[in-house]
Amino acid sequence: MVRFLVNVFQLGIKELFSLRYDRVMMFLIIYMFSFAVFDEAKNATVGVTNAAVAIVDEDRSTLSQRIGDALLEPYFKPAEQLQLNEIDAAMETAQYTFIIDIPVNFQADVLAGRPSVIQLNVDATVMSMAGTGAGYIQNIIMQEIGTFLQGEQAMQAVQIVTRARFNPNMESVWFQAVMSLTNNITLLAILLTGAALIREREHGTIEHLLVMPLRPVEIMLAKIWANGLVVIIAASLSLYFIVQGALAVPIIGSIPLYIAGMTIYLFSVTSLGIFLATLARSMPQFGLLTMLVYVVMLLLSGGNTPLDSMPEALQAIMLFVPSTHFVSLAQAIIFRDAGIETVWPNFLAAALIGVVFFLAALFRFRKTVTLVHG
């Protein structure tokens, strides 16, 4: 047992030295846990930001002017004035995401209590902000009407008071930063372990290892702990200096608990990386396999789209994917201050899936070794 642990440790040290001199991989690690996280969180926003809006003001009244002035930055660009006959052309050329058409006698109808209709034209191809922005504009119009009348006649009988927990201002940067970090952990863990195995196979060093008194399980474990350690350190630094520091995302949960969950998750995805490397015959094939698997994990694990909105059959399938559980525990710990009593099912599921991936990778690796020596 002692010899086994010594072999795994020494092989892992060899992996770290090999990675140290791989400039491309070192650049990729630094880039993906620094600039990539920062840039995606800052620029790939899913809320309403700088939305182009125009107003067709047929009323030319004080109230219609107030509505236009209430569309403020940074949510909306300054509202531009259009003529009624320019609406269709402006929408077809995608000049504006929202065009508000205020009818003639709008203010007079409001003051008289007569029903009036404001038309809101929305370019729904801008999916990231169409629905949310339309809701913003509707609330702005109702608030301005209520303020203008200085009474209750424009207000609803029941007022709904909304309190957003965990992200009071609904800052998309908070969510994007954590999810970008999560996605990069997944991609780097698969790439590092798989590329390490492919690189040794292409350089012929895998055969050198196998003629030594080493077993395939020792080689695999060495790659897993060494590359996993690199990802843990890089991700932890990114969490402290990029997410908490540069992006000012408040983390209310336990960072050590999050790192513990990341460690278990890395056992799963590094094992998956080795498994994919045993299926590929070259680095380009491995890259293509990685992208196919990563895209599925990225889109269907609940990070970009809530898992509850997917078909039930797909939800059941994604429960066997480790990234689903890591996304769940990451959001629960970082945003909702969940403890181990809440996230332990995710920890257990990620560990069990990791064992399955590890055994599958070990079987494939042994089979590959047998074919090489046969």
Beta strands, then each sheet from edge to edge (+ up, - down):
strand 1: 53-57
strand 2: 80-81
strand 3: 98-102
strand 4: 119-122
sheet 1: 2+ 1+ 3+ 4-
end
